[in-house]
Amino acid sequence: MLAESPSMLADTGATGLTPSQKLAVVAKRYKMPGLLAMQPTEQIIYDSFDLFGLSTAGNTTISFFANSNTKSFPFTNLQQNKLNAGNVIVVQYVQLQLVTCTVVGGVSVINNIRCLEENFSGTVGATFKSLLTSQLTLVLGSSEVVKDFPLTNGYAGFNPNAKFGNKAFASATISEQYGSSNIELRSEPVILPQLEFKANLQIPRVAVGVPPATEGTQFLRLCLGGFGTIPSMAKPM
């Protein structure tokens, strides 16, 4: 059985279970006891989408992870739209990041990374906070496990589970909401190994502006993170 740290015991989702307990329930339900022998870890997966031309489009649905096999680091950390054997993620939070890069000698060079609240210096029109009005649908196999979730409901000012205090932004934990850094999914859907998945983000028409010429192309990066497992020859902690 996976061991639980004090932080896991203190942090439960809408089901009232810790991420470790939920994984144990799911492993039993789908007859995958081998998952409980894997190494527990913090799992984060991400995929990116080029925002070029988005400001002139109407409502747009971006399908993250579906074409991750056509990309490479630093735009995704997956080689396919499913996890390898032994990998699993209990998705506790979503992050949206704005990445800008240029291509030098055929190699992508990252120039900056921001949360959606940050404006480009000296570029008043380049504000991306309005992208928080997007809706997220998470599809596992052929099932929608998160349906049309408005990201504003996970953002601090509109989230009934948000916590506010004097803690510095840099030290905020998963369970605390500071800006658009972490958008909690209280249902904590579980992505199982060898199961195709995608995250569809429906984006309204927004004026995203133009980044400074020195920063080049802008990408929207979607991260899914939380408790998970990875294959290991060692005994689980």
Residue, then its C-alpha position, 0 to 999 in steps of 0.5 A: m500500500l502507498a504510504e501517506s505523508p502528513s500533507m496527504l492526510a490533511d488534504t482531501g478532495a471533494t470525495g473526502l479521500t486523500p489522493s493516495q486513498k483515491l488511487a487505491v480505490v481506483a486501482k481496486r475498481y479497475k483491477m490494477p493492484g500493481l499501481l500500489a507497488m509503484q513509487p509515489t511522486e509529484q506528477i506534472i504533465y504539460d502541453s503547449f499551443d501556439l497563440f498566433g492569430l488567436s485574437t482574430a478568431g471566434n470561440t476556439t477549442i484547443s485540444f491539449f495532449a492530443n498531438s503531443n507526439t508531434k512536439s518535444f521539450p520544452f513544449t511538452n513532456l509527453q511523447q504520446n497522449k497516454l501515460n506509460a505503464g506504472n504511471v498514474i496521476v490524481v489530477q489535483y490542479v491545473q496551471l495556465q502559463l504563458v511562454t514566449c520564445t524565438v527560434v535561433g538557428g533552428v532551436s527554440v529559445i525560451n525568452n519568458i514565462r508568465c502567469l496570465e495576470e502579468n502584462f508585457s512590460g510597456t505593452v498595455g494591450a498584451t493582457f491574458k487574464s481574460l483567458l481565465t474565462s475559458q472552459l476546461t473539459l478533460v476526456l479520459g478514453s471516451s469519457e468526460v470526467v471534467k465537463d465545461f469547467p469554467l476556469t474562473n471557478g478555480y481562480a482565487g476571487f471566484n473559488p469557494n475553496a480559496k484561501f487568503g492570507n499573508k503567505a508569499f506567492a512563491s511559497a504558496t502550496i497546492s491547496e492555497q489559491y494565489g492568482s492563476s498559479n493553481i486552479e484546483l480540481r476538487s473532484e481529482p480525476v485519475i489518469l490511468p496508464q495506457l489510457e488515451f486522454k486530452a484536455n479540451l480548452q474552449i477559449p472565447r474571442v479575446a484580444v491577447g495583444v502582441p508580445p515585444a519583438t524580442e520575445g517572439t512567439q507566444f504559447l499557452r501552456l496547460c499543466l496538469g499536476g498532483f499525486g502520482t506514481i512512477p515505476s521503480m525498482a525500490k520499495p515505495m516510500 
